[in-house]
Amino acid sequence: MVDTVKPAGTSEEVKPRSVRVVLMALMIAMLLAMLDNMIIGTAMPTIVGELHGLEHLSWVVTAYTLATAASTPIWGKLGDMYGRKGSFLTSIVIFLIGSVLSGMAQSMGQLIGFRAIQGLGAGGLMVGVMAIIGDLIPPRERGKYQGMMAGVMALAMIGGPLVGGTITDHWGWRWSFYINLPLGAVALAMVTAVLHLPKKRAQGKIDYLGAALLTIAITSTVLVTTWGGNEYTWGSVEILGLIAVGVLSTAAFLYAETKAAEPVMPLHIFRSRNFTLMSVIGFLVGFAMFGGVLYLPLFQQSVQGASATNSGLLLLPMLLSMMVVSLIAGRVTTSSGKYKMFPIAGGALMVVGMFLLATMDTDTTRLVSGLYMAVLGAGLGFLMQITMLVAQNSVEMKDMGVASSSATLFRTLGGSFGVALMGSLFSARVTDTMTERLGPEAAQASGGAQLDAASLAKLPEAVRDAYQHAVAAGTHSAFLLGAAIAVLGFAAAWFVKEVPLRGAGPAAPAGSAEGDKTAPAAQESLAH
């Protein structure tokens, strides 16, 4: 019989075996959230072919992303107010309901709506995982488990496209959604059986006004980054209107949070310098990572002739490097309690990696591009988990949920901005290069689509050569922007203050955390 797990700070000692069992359940839930988009991306051509509605294709992804981003802070606050376990289990159930309904969809409209339900659950999955880990494992000990989280991310990014292609080819696209059910059932059973956290019942009311304003602000931001330069030009009435709505709703949200009894995102957590810096760095990490994941396979398929079927494997050098470095950084953090060097090193490697990727052209070999990806992966490995760890270490236990959700939200928004801005630069450069080489009419006829290796092979040699040079030029511009953004992360890392991590290591002096008076209470609540 596996012992149930008690949170850090209780009178009972947390047994390593129990922690590993709960972490396994949490990693399965994390895999659910991360694997879904990777699998669905591969199945989308088949889905569109059966349900039709190609013009609504982008909304299948946008609805999920919007619901995830908008619900993330709300799930974090609900966990803080009413208990982490209940809100986490609820998010899993909602995600699975959305998965079943999506698999049963008979039209694109239904699929978009059901994907939004799925996204609502997904918002609670990632936050629940991070916040429960924050409750169970003191920051000083958390580093040793970082490799597991990095490994899950690598597994999702590598295995997702492969699994999605296999399922779609042999079982049909609906099983791309149904595959979530057995994984979700295992996670539900394991969490229910072995995770025991204190039950909470908050006296205050839910901040409905703040939640609504935050949802409007996030929705406007995500739509601007999704539609800008694609559906609408950046100077269009629609985009400018969304920007105005976003700015006004953000201002109204900030004002409302100063008046709310139980704010959905307490602004006092940003008084901690480290928390604010980790939010900024997390945003920039999302910008670099999601941009890299999107444009690296595109470059290798279009320019280097790699197969789209194995697109996940193209990211292997970056993901393996990220996993190994994250594991090493976690072990060093656990043994020494030191961590400031990792954001600095990660920021520097991210700048170098992005700049190296920006130098790729039509003559770059797969070996060379793989080495460049490994450099970027090492930078991300130093940053991915450290940013969450330091953010959680900077707040009191009562704010663990909102701290985790805020850090997750900033990373998500960073990814949205990264994909949008890098995408705009990429598309503009591809169009310009095709026009230079083939003329306006030929460029319009052949350069508008993203072509895979098989389609490229059918093009006339002159057109194929022009398209490959255009994609190389586009990725150069995109990664150059990524390098410039990464410089900001490197600069921000130097201002991080090395506050002793709470936990099983030597106790930090009371009140040492940045003088913000949150440390003593958090220190006491986590001390063994």
DOKE-416616 format. One line per 10 residues: their letters; for each residue y, x, z negated of C-alpha. Coordinates in Angstrom, 1 decimal, always signed. Layout:
N
A) Y,X,Z ~ ...;
//
This chain:
528
MVDTVKPAGT) +0.0,+0.0,+0.0 ~ +3.3,+1.5,+1.1 ~ +5.9,+1.5,-1.7 ~ +9.0,-0.5,-1.0 ~ +12.3,+1.4,-0.5 ~ +15.1,+1.2,-3.0 ~ +18.6,+2.3,-2.0 ~ +20.2,+5.6,-3.1 ~ +21.9,+5.2,-6.4 ~ +19.2,+3.0,-8.0;
SEEVKPRSVR) +17.1,+4.0,-11.0 ~ +14.0,+4.4,-8.9 ~ +13.5,+7.4,-6.8 ~ +13.3,+6.9,-3.1 ~ +9.9,+8.2,-1.9 ~ +9.9,+10.2,+1.4 ~ +6.9,+8.3,+2.7 ~ +8.7,+5.0,+2.2 ~ +11.8,+6.3,+3.8 ~ +9.8,+7.4,+6.9;
VVLMALMIAM) +8.2,+3.9,+7.2 ~ +11.6,+2.1,+7.0 ~ +13.1,+4.7,+9.4 ~ +10.3,+4.0,+11.9 ~ +11.2,+0.3,+11.8 ~ +14.9,+1.0,+12.2 ~ +14.3,+3.4,+15.1 ~ +12.2,+0.6,+16.8 ~ +15.2,-1.7,+16.4 ~ +17.6,+1.0,+17.7;
LLAMLDNMII) +15.3,+1.5,+20.7 ~ +15.5,-2.3,+21.4 ~ +19.2,-2.1,+21.8 ~ +19.3,+1.1,+23.8 ~ +16.3,+0.5,+26.0 ~ +17.4,-2.9,+27.2 ~ +20.2,-1.9,+29.6 ~ +18.2,+1.0,+30.9 ~ +15.3,-1.2,+31.8 ~ +17.4,-4.1,+33.2;
GTAMPTIVGE) +19.4,-1.7,+35.4 ~ +16.2,-0.8,+37.4 ~ +15.2,-4.5,+37.6 ~ +18.6,-5.8,+38.8 ~ +18.0,-5.6,+42.6 ~ +14.9,-7.7,+42.2 ~ +16.6,-10.2,+39.9 ~ +19.5,-10.7,+42.3 ~ +17.0,-11.1,+45.2 ~ +15.2,-14.0,+43.4;
LHGLEHLSWV) +18.2,-15.7,+41.6 ~ +20.8,-14.9,+44.3 ~ +24.4,-14.7,+43.2 ~ +25.1,-11.1,+44.1 ~ +28.8,-11.7,+43.5 ~ +28.1,-12.3,+39.8 ~ +25.9,-9.2,+39.4 ~ +28.4,-7.3,+37.3 ~ +28.7,-10.1,+34.8 ~ +25.0,-9.7,+33.8;
VTAYTLATAA) +26.0,-6.3,+32.3 ~ +29.6,-7.3,+31.3 ~ +28.5,-10.4,+29.3 ~ +26.0,-8.2,+27.3 ~ +28.6,-5.4,+26.8 ~ +31.4,-7.8,+25.8 ~ +29.2,-9.7,+23.2 ~ +27.9,-6.4,+21.8 ~ +31.3,-4.9,+21.4 ~ +33.0,-8.0,+20.0;
STPIWGKLGD) +30.2,-8.8,+17.5 ~ +29.8,-5.2,+16.2 ~ +32.6,-5.2,+13.5 ~ +31.7,-8.7,+12.4 ~ +28.0,-7.8,+11.8 ~ +29.2,-4.8,+9.7 ~ +31.4,-7.0,+7.5 ~ +28.7,-9.6,+7.1 ~ +26.3,-6.9,+5.9 ~ +28.9,-5.7,+3.4;
MYGRKGSFLT) +29.6,-9.2,+2.1 ~ +26.2,-10.9,+2.1 ~ +23.6,-8.1,+2.2 ~ +22.4,-5.6,+4.8 ~ +18.8,-6.7,+5.1 ~ +19.5,-10.4,+5.9 ~ +22.1,-9.7,+8.5 ~ +20.0,-7.1,+10.1 ~ +16.9,-9.4,+10.4 ~ +19.2,-12.1,+11.7;
SIVIFLIGSV) +20.5,-9.8,+14.5 ~ +16.9,-8.9,+15.5 ~ +16.0,-12.6,+15.7 ~ +19.1,-13.5,+17.8 ~ +18.4,-10.5,+20.1 ~ +14.8,-11.7,+20.6 ~ +15.9,-15.3,+21.3 ~ +18.3,-14.0,+23.9 ~ +15.5,-11.9,+25.4 ~ +13.2,-14.9,+25.8;
LSGMAQSMGQ) +15.9,-17.1,+27.2 ~ +16.9,-14.4,+29.7 ~ +13.3,-14.0,+30.9 ~ +13.2,-17.8,+31.5 ~ +16.6,-18.0,+33.3 ~ +16.5,-20.0,+36.6 ~ +19.9,-19.0,+37.9 ~ +22.5,-16.2,+37.6 ~ +24.7,-18.4,+35.5 ~ +22.0,-19.0,+33.0;
LIGFRAIQGL) +21.1,-15.3,+32.9 ~ +24.7,-14.3,+32.2 ~ +24.9,-16.8,+29.3 ~ +21.6,-15.7,+27.8 ~ +22.6,-12.1,+28.2 ~ +25.6,-12.8,+26.1 ~ +23.3,-14.2,+23.3 ~ +21.2,-11.1,+23.6 ~ +24.4,-9.0,+23.3 ~ +25.4,-10.8,+20.1;
GAGGLMVGVM) +22.1,-9.7,+18.5 ~ +22.4,-6.2,+19.9 ~ +25.8,-5.7,+18.2 ~ +24.0,-6.1,+14.8 ~ +21.1,-3.9,+15.7 ~ +23.0,-0.6,+16.0 ~ +25.3,-1.4,+13.1 ~ +22.4,-2.4,+10.9 ~ +20.4,+0.7,+11.6 ~ +23.4,+3.0,+10.8;
AIIGDLIPPR) +24.5,+1.1,+7.7 ~ +21.0,+0.8,+6.2 ~ +20.5,+4.5,+6.7 ~ +23.8,+5.0,+5.0 ~ +22.6,+2.9,+2.0 ~ +19.1,+4.5,+1.8 ~ +19.8,+8.2,+2.4 ~ +22.6,+10.2,+0.9 ~ +24.8,+12.1,+3.5 ~ +23.6,+15.5,+2.2;
ERGKYQGMMA) +19.9,+14.5,+3.0 ~ +20.6,+12.5,+6.2 ~ +20.8,+15.5,+8.4 ~ +17.0,+16.1,+8.4 ~ +16.5,+12.7,+10.0 ~ +19.0,+13.2,+12.9 ~ +16.3,+14.5,+15.2 ~ +14.6,+11.1,+15.1 ~ +17.8,+9.2,+16.2 ~ +18.5,+11.7,+19.0;
GVMALAMIGG) +14.8,+11.5,+20.0 ~ +15.1,+7.7,+20.3 ~ +18.2,+8.0,+22.4 ~ +16.5,+10.5,+24.8 ~ +13.4,+8.3,+25.0 ~ +15.5,+5.3,+25.9 ~ +17.5,+7.1,+28.6 ~ +14.5,+8.9,+30.1 ~ +11.9,+6.2,+29.7 ~ +14.1,+3.1,+30.4;
PLVGGTITDH) +14.3,+3.4,+34.2 ~ +10.7,+4.4,+34.5 ~ +9.5,+1.6,+32.3 ~ +11.8,-0.9,+34.1 ~ +10.6,+0.1,+37.5 ~ +6.9,-0.1,+36.5 ~ +7.3,-3.5,+34.8 ~ +9.2,-4.9,+37.7 ~ +6.8,-3.7,+40.3 ~ +3.6,-4.8,+38.5;
WGWRWSFYIN) +4.5,-7.7,+36.2 ~ +7.7,-9.1,+37.6 ~ +11.3,-8.8,+36.4 ~ +11.0,-11.4,+33.7 ~ +8.8,-9.0,+31.7 ~ +11.7,-6.6,+31.5 ~ +13.0,-9.1,+28.9 ~ +9.7,-10.2,+27.4 ~ +8.8,-6.6,+26.6 ~ +11.3,-6.8,+23.7;
LPLGAVALAM) +9.2,-9.3,+21.9 ~ +6.3,-7.1,+20.6 ~ +8.7,-4.3,+19.7 ~ +11.0,-6.7,+17.9 ~ +8.1,-8.4,+16.1 ~ +6.9,-5.0,+14.7 ~ +10.4,-4.1,+13.6 ~ +10.8,-7.5,+11.8 ~ +7.5,-7.2,+10.0 ~ +8.0,-3.7,+8.9;
VTAVLHLPKK) +11.6,-4.2,+7.7 ~ +10.6,-7.4,+5.9 ~ +7.7,-5.8,+4.1 ~ +9.1,-2.5,+2.9 ~ +12.9,-2.7,+2.8 ~ +14.3,-4.0,-0.5 ~ +18.1,-3.8,-0.8 ~ +20.2,-5.5,-3.5 ~ +21.1,-9.1,-2.6 ~ +24.9,-9.8,-2.3;
RAQGKIDYLG) +26.9,-12.9,-2.4 ~ +30.6,-12.3,-1.8 ~ +33.2,-14.5,-3.5 ~ +35.8,-14.1,-0.7 ~ +35.8,-16.1,+2.5 ~ +35.0,-14.7,+5.9 ~ +38.1,-13.5,+7.8 ~ +37.8,-16.0,+10.7 ~ +41.3,-15.3,+12.0 ~ +40.8,-11.6,+12.0;
AALLTIAITS) +37.4,-11.9,+13.7 ~ +38.9,-14.1,+16.4 ~ +41.9,-11.8,+17.1 ~ +39.6,-8.8,+17.1 ~ +37.2,-10.5,+19.5 ~ +40.2,-11.3,+21.9 ~ +41.5,-7.7,+21.7 ~ +38.1,-6.2,+22.4 ~ +37.3,-8.6,+25.2 ~ +40.6,-7.9,+26.9;
TVLVTTWGGN) +40.1,-4.2,+26.6 ~ +36.5,-4.2,+28.0 ~ +37.6,-6.5,+30.8 ~ +40.5,-4.2,+31.7 ~ +38.1,-1.2,+31.9 ~ +35.4,-3.2,+33.7 ~ +37.6,-4.9,+36.3 ~ +40.5,-2.4,+36.7 ~ +40.2,-0.6,+40.1 ~ +37.1,-2.7,+41.0;
EYTWGSVEIL) +37.5,-6.4,+40.9 ~ +41.3,-6.1,+40.8 ~ +43.8,-3.3,+41.4 ~ +45.3,-1.7,+38.3 ~ +48.7,-3.2,+39.1 ~ +47.5,-6.7,+39.7 ~ +48.6,-9.7,+37.7 ~ +45.2,-10.2,+36.2 ~ +44.9,-6.6,+34.8 ~ +48.5,-6.5,+33.6;
GLIAVGVLST) +48.0,-9.9,+32.0 ~ +44.8,-8.7,+30.2 ~ +46.6,-5.6,+29.0 ~ +49.4,-7.8,+27.6 ~ +46.9,-10.0,+25.8 ~ +45.1,-7.0,+24.5 ~ +48.3,-5.4,+23.0 ~ +49.5,-8.7,+21.5 ~ +46.1,-9.6,+20.0 ~ +45.8,-6.1,+18.6;
AAFLYAETKA) +49.2,-6.3,+16.9 ~ +48.4,-9.7,+15.5 ~ +45.0,-8.5,+14.3 ~ +46.6,-5.5,+12.4 ~ +49.1,-7.9,+10.8 ~ +46.4,-10.4,+9.8 ~ +44.2,-7.7,+8.3 ~ +47.0,-6.8,+5.8 ~ +47.0,-10.4,+4.6 ~ +43.3,-11.3,+4.5;
AEPVMPLHIF) +41.4,-11.3,+1.2 ~ +38.2,-9.9,+2.9 ~ +39.4,-8.3,+6.2 ~ +36.8,-8.0,+8.8 ~ +38.0,-4.4,+9.3 ~ +39.8,-3.1,+6.2 ~ +42.6,-0.9,+7.3 ~ +42.4,+1.2,+4.1 ~ +39.4,+3.0,+5.5 ~ +41.7,+4.6,+8.0;
RSRNFTLMSV) +43.7,+6.3,+5.2 ~ +40.8,+8.8,+5.1 ~ +41.8,+11.6,+7.5 ~ +38.2,+12.4,+8.2 ~ +37.3,+8.8,+9.0 ~ +40.2,+8.5,+11.4 ~ +39.3,+11.8,+13.1 ~ +35.6,+10.8,+13.4 ~ +36.7,+7.5,+15.0 ~ +38.8,+9.4,+17.6;
IGFLVGFAMF) +36.1,+12.0,+18.2 ~ +33.4,+9.3,+18.5 ~ +35.6,+7.5,+21.1 ~ +35.8,+10.8,+23.1 ~ +32.1,+11.4,+22.8 ~ +31.4,+8.0,+24.2 ~ +33.8,+8.7,+27.0 ~ +32.0,+11.9,+28.0 ~ +28.4,+10.8,+27.4 ~ +28.5,+7.5,+29.3;
GGVLYLPLFQ) +30.5,+9.1,+32.1 ~ +27.9,+11.9,+32.4 ~ +24.9,+9.5,+32.3 ~ +26.4,+7.4,+35.1 ~ +27.5,+10.2,+37.5 ~ +24.9,+12.9,+37.1 ~ +22.1,+10.8,+38.6 ~ +24.4,+9.7,+41.3 ~ +25.2,+13.2,+42.2 ~ +21.6,+14.4,+42.2;
QSVQGASATN) +20.4,+11.4,+44.3 ~ +23.2,+11.5,+46.9 ~ +23.9,+15.2,+47.1 ~ +20.7,+16.9,+46.0 ~ +18.3,+14.3,+47.5 ~ +16.4,+13.4,+44.3 ~ +14.4,+10.2,+44.1 ~ +16.1,+7.2,+42.4 ~ +12.7,+6.1,+41.0 ~ +12.7,+9.1,+38.6;
SGLLLLPMLL) +16.4,+8.9,+37.8 ~ +15.8,+9.0,+34.1 ~ +14.1,+12.4,+34.4 ~ +17.2,+13.9,+36.0 ~ +18.9,+13.7,+32.7 ~ +16.1,+15.6,+30.9 ~ +18.0,+18.9,+30.5 ~ +20.9,+17.2,+28.9 ~ +18.9,+14.9,+26.6 ~ +16.4,+17.6,+25.4;
SMMVVSLIAG) +19.3,+19.9,+24.6 ~ +21.1,+17.1,+22.8 ~ +18.0,+16.3,+20.7 ~ +17.1,+19.9,+19.8 ~ +20.7,+20.8,+18.8 ~ +21.1,+17.6,+16.8 ~ +17.9,+18.4,+14.9 ~ +19.1,+22.0,+14.1 ~ +22.6,+20.8,+13.1 ~ +21.0,+18.2,+10.8;
RVTTSSGKYK) +18.7,+20.7,+9.1 ~ +21.6,+23.1,+8.6 ~ +23.8,+20.3,+7.2 ~ +21.0,+19.3,+4.8 ~ +20.4,+22.8,+3.5 ~ +24.0,+24.0,+3.3 ~ +26.1,+20.9,+3.0 ~ +28.5,+22.4,+5.6 ~ +29.4,+20.5,+8.7 ~ +32.9,+21.3,+9.9;
MFPIAGGALM) +31.7,+24.0,+12.3 ~ +29.6,+21.4,+14.2 ~ +32.4,+19.2,+15.5 ~ +34.3,+22.3,+16.5 ~ +31.3,+23.9,+18.3 ~ +30.4,+20.5,+19.8 ~ +33.9,+20.0,+21.1 ~ +34.0,+23.4,+22.7 ~ +30.6,+23.0,+24.4 ~ +31.6,+19.5,+25.6;
VVGMFLLATM) +34.7,+21.0,+27.3 ~ +32.7,+23.9,+28.9 ~ +29.9,+21.6,+30.0 ~ +32.2,+19.1,+31.6 ~ +34.1,+21.8,+33.4 ~ +30.9,+23.4,+34.7 ~ +29.7,+20.0,+36.0 ~ +33.1,+19.7,+37.7 ~ +32.3,+22.9,+39.7 ~ +29.2,+21.4,+41.4;
DTDTTRLVSG) +29.3,+21.0,+45.1 ~ +26.9,+20.4,+48.0 ~ +25.3,+23.9,+47.6 ~ +24.6,+23.5,+43.8 ~ +20.9,+23.7,+43.1 ~ +19.0,+21.5,+40.7 ~ +18.4,+24.5,+38.4 ~ +22.1,+25.3,+38.1 ~ +23.0,+21.6,+37.5 ~ +20.3,+21.4,+34.9;
LYMAVLGAGL) +21.8,+24.4,+33.1 ~ +25.2,+22.8,+33.2 ~ +23.7,+19.6,+31.8 ~ +22.1,+21.5,+29.0 ~ +25.5,+22.9,+27.9 ~ +27.0,+19.4,+27.8 ~ +23.9,+18.1,+25.9 ~ +24.3,+20.8,+23.3 ~ +27.9,+19.7,+22.7 ~ +26.9,+16.1,+22.4;
GFLMQITMLV) +24.0,+17.1,+20.0 ~ +26.5,+18.7,+17.7 ~ +28.7,+15.6,+17.7 ~ +26.5,+12.5,+18.0 ~ +25.2,+12.1,+14.5 ~ +27.7,+14.3,+12.6 ~ +30.5,+11.9,+13.5 ~ +28.6,+8.9,+11.9 ~ +27.6,+11.0,+8.9 ~ +31.1,+12.2,+8.1;
AQNSVEMKDM) +32.6,+8.7,+8.7 ~ +30.1,+7.2,+6.3 ~ +30.7,+9.9,+3.7 ~ +34.5,+9.1,+3.8 ~ +34.3,+5.6,+2.5 ~ +33.0,+3.7,-0.6 ~ +29.6,+2.1,-0.5 ~ +31.1,-1.4,-0.4 ~ +32.7,-0.4,+3.0 ~ +29.5,+1.2,+4.5;
GVASSSATLF) +29.0,-1.6,+6.9 ~ +32.5,-1.8,+8.3 ~ +32.6,+2.0,+8.5 ~ +29.4,+2.1,+10.5 ~ +30.5,-0.7,+12.8 ~ +34.0,+0.8,+13.3 ~ +32.5,+4.1,+14.3 ~ +30.0,+2.4,+16.6 ~ +32.8,+0.3,+18.1 ~ +35.0,+3.2,+18.9;
RTLGGSFGVA) +32.1,+5.0,+20.7 ~ +31.4,+1.9,+22.7 ~ +35.0,+1.5,+23.7 ~ +35.1,+5.1,+24.6 ~ +32.1,+4.6,+26.9 ~ +33.9,+1.6,+28.6 ~ +37.0,+3.6,+29.2 ~ +35.0,+6.6,+30.4 ~ +33.1,+4.7,+32.9 ~ +36.2,+2.8,+34.2;
LMGSLFSARV) +38.6,+5.7,+34.5 ~ +36.0,+8.2,+35.8 ~ +34.8,+5.5,+38.2 ~ +38.3,+4.8,+39.5 ~ +38.8,+8.5,+40.2 ~ +35.4,+8.9,+41.7 ~ +35.9,+5.9,+44.1 ~ +39.3,+7.0,+45.2 ~ +38.2,+10.6,+45.9 ~ +35.1,+9.4,+47.8;
TDTMTERLGP) +37.3,+7.2,+50.0 ~ +39.9,+9.9,+50.6 ~ +37.2,+12.5,+51.6 ~ +35.4,+10.1,+53.9 ~ +38.6,+9.2,+55.6 ~ +39.5,+12.9,+56.1 ~ +36.2,+13.7,+57.6 ~ +35.4,+10.6,+59.6 ~ +38.6,+8.7,+60.0 ~ +39.6,+5.3,+58.4;
EAAQASGGAQ) +37.3,+3.0,+60.4 ~ +34.1,+5.1,+60.0 ~ +34.9,+5.7,+56.3 ~ +35.2,+2.0,+55.7 ~ +32.0,+1.2,+57.5 ~ +29.8,+3.9,+55.8 ~ +31.5,+5.1,+52.7 ~ +31.9,+2.0,+50.6 ~ +28.4,+1.9,+49.1 ~ +26.6,+4.2,+46.8;
LDAASLAKLP) +23.6,+5.3,+48.9 ~ +20.3,+6.6,+47.6 ~ +18.3,+9.5,+49.2 ~ +16.2,+7.2,+51.4 ~ +19.3,+5.4,+52.8 ~ +21.1,+8.7,+53.4 ~ +18.2,+10.1,+55.4 ~ +18.7,+7.3,+58.0 ~ +22.4,+8.1,+58.6 ~ +23.6,+10.3,+61.4;
EAVRDAYQHA) +23.9,+13.9,+60.3 ~ +27.7,+14.0,+60.5 ~ +28.1,+10.8,+58.4 ~ +25.5,+12.0,+55.9 ~ +27.2,+15.4,+55.5 ~ +30.6,+13.7,+55.0 ~ +29.2,+11.3,+52.4 ~ +27.6,+14.1,+50.5 ~ +30.8,+16.1,+50.4 ~ +32.7,+13.0,+49.4;
VAAGTHSAFL) +30.3,+12.3,+46.4 ~ +30.6,+16.0,+45.4 ~ +34.4,+15.7,+45.5 ~ +34.3,+12.4,+43.5 ~ +32.1,+13.9,+40.8 ~ +34.4,+16.9,+40.6 ~ +37.4,+14.7,+39.9 ~ +35.4,+12.5,+37.4 ~ +34.1,+15.5,+35.4 ~ +37.4,+17.3,+35.5;
LGAAIAVLGF) +38.9,+14.2,+33.8 ~ +36.0,+14.3,+31.3 ~ +36.8,+18.0,+30.5 ~ +40.5,+17.2,+29.9 ~ +39.5,+14.4,+27.5 ~ +37.0,+16.6,+25.8 ~ +39.8,+19.1,+25.0 ~ +41.4,+16.4,+22.8 ~ +38.1,+16.1,+20.9 ~ +38.0,+19.9,+20.4;
AAAWFVKEVP) +41.5,+19.9,+19.1 ~ +40.9,+16.9,+16.7 ~ +37.8,+18.7,+15.3 ~ +40.0,+21.5,+13.8 ~ +41.7,+19.0,+11.5 ~ +38.5,+17.8,+9.9 ~ +38.5,+18.6,+6.2 ~ +35.1,+19.8,+4.8 ~ +34.6,+17.4,+2.0 ~ +31.3,+18.0,+0.1;
LRGAGPAAPA) +28.6,+15.6,+1.2 ~ +27.3,+13.2,-1.5 ~ +23.7,+13.2,-2.3 ~ +20.8,+15.3,-3.5 ~ +22.5,+18.6,-3.1 ~ +24.8,+20.1,-5.7 ~ +27.2,+17.4,-6.8 ~ +30.6,+17.4,-5.4 ~ +33.5,+17.4,-7.8 ~ +34.8,+14.0,-8.5;
GSAEGDKTAP) +37.7,+13.0,-6.5 ~ +37.3,+15.8,-3.9 ~ +37.3,+13.6,-0.9 ~ +40.7,+14.0,+0.6 ~ +42.4,+12.7,-2.5 ~ +42.0,+9.1,-1.2 ~ +40.3,+7.9,-4.4 ~ +37.3,+6.5,-2.5 ~ +35.1,+9.5,-3.2 ~ +34.5,+9.2,-6.9;
AAQESLAH) +33.2,+5.6,-6.6 ~ +31.1,+6.4,-3.6 ~ +29.9,+9.6,-5.3 ~ +28.8,+7.7,-8.4 ~ +27.0,+5.0,-6.4 ~ +24.9,+7.4,-4.4 ~ +24.1,+10.1,-7.0 ~ +20.5,+10.4,-8.0;
//
